[in-house]
Amino acid sequence: MSTPIRANSILPATREALALETADGLRLVGELALPPAGRTPVATLICLHPLPTHGGMMDSHVLRKAAWRLPALADVAVLRFNTRGTASVQGTSEGAFDGGDGERFDVAAAIEYAEFAQLPSRWLLGWSFGTDLALRHGCDPAVAGAVLLSPPLRSATAADLARWAVSGKPLTALVPEHDDYLRPDEARRRFAAVPQAEVVGVPGARHLWVGDAETVLDAVVARVAPGRGPLPRAWDGPMEYGDASAYADRTTAAFDTD
């Protein structure tokens, strides 16, 4: 009998706690979620979370739901981690928030781990602050492309966009209709510097994607693992549930109850 997949549903996966080592000597808390035993991943998401000074972390709701659902539903591996100085129930990464500069070492450590582990078809999944990290530091030969959620284009420069343009790597920006920082029409104008960039306006959505996680995950899977979606909304098999109170004191960037 199928059970509806809810905000705190945890589907089967092979999960491993990680300690990523950066080139400047820090240990970052992370987790790798792989498809259940006996199944091989077809693609990999390296998740870059929202702004930690405003509640962003590896457990921010869209990224957490990706890790809890996509290995089982789409055979997509999900690697997520806390950037320097960021804390969640998973633990606290060493170091201190550096506004996106020192975080270049964090992005590099995650990409290097995924490459060393021979994870296939490695894609960056950035959200808000994480999209600037992807644009600034993620155009790496080991990366297949990137999906950007609510990109503010706050610290990414014209040179960063030019680097992605030259690379030819696929770049998709999912932009909420009612975003607080960058809305679809302006996003199309600014991403025009990257000829291959796809800007997708999402009607009714807002920056934090509250109530729209399923729409986001369907769009992500369509880009990184074509043919594996749209994702089912119910699961016929074992299911656990996360602690809905774990982030009661954090912003909705961390926890979405919808």
C-alpha angles and dihedrals in degrees: 000000000000120000122205114252109239135189093272098037114131114199124200118285141142103257127191129183111229138202108202116203117215126210089245093057106264130133115222125200114236148150135218117206115194130183114277117285114294095026125101122219116245095197141004133226119207103198123214110192133219125270109309093207087064099044101281119144142137089285096055103139103256092046093045091050090049090055093044096048116020100067090058100034101039108012089245119147115223123206115186131168144168113256118228114310093005121133135200136149085280089065141267124290118226122254131034135284109273103187094254098307105092087033087079086082090052093052090047092050092053093047091047092051092050091048094046090049088053092235109173131245098359115211129179116230108195127180122197105308086018091061090059089051090051094048095043102039109011107073091106129150088240092058122086096199144303141258115205123203117201095343110199093187086216102144102008109106136210087259090057091052090046090054091054090046092054092046093059089213114151114261124186124185118197104202123189117231090230099036116160095223114021126016128199101266094048090043091055090051094050097041090051084092087074106060094197094048116119115206114197118191112209112211116231095002127130134206096272095046092227106178092006103081092112091053090051095048092048090052093047093050091047088060103039101033109021114201094027095095168122088051120236117250093215135049129215101204144045116335134180129194131230124229105272091198096055094098102029089129096048132082124266086260083075102036133026118184095192 
